[in-house]
Amino acid sequence: MKKLLEHILEQMYGNPDITVSESEDEGSIILVIHAPQEEIGRIIGKGGKVINAMKQIVKILAIKENKRVEINVEENT
């Protein structure tokens, strides 16, 4: 799922500063997108449409693998 999200972000933005980290908590996979401040608005999109579309795509893979997935966006530090 991490590779899928990384591929989507690479194709959409092409910014090497946008990275994805993966962790697992109580059976759920948590993917965190780390991005520069100026890219966060573009990743979320107007009304959250872009991030919600990414969540739906990744959720399809998660359902196939019988897992739960959560995607968050954080600013690079």
Helices and strands as residue ranges (DSSP letters): H 2-13, E 19-25, E 28-35, H 37-44, G 46-48, H 49-64, E 68-75
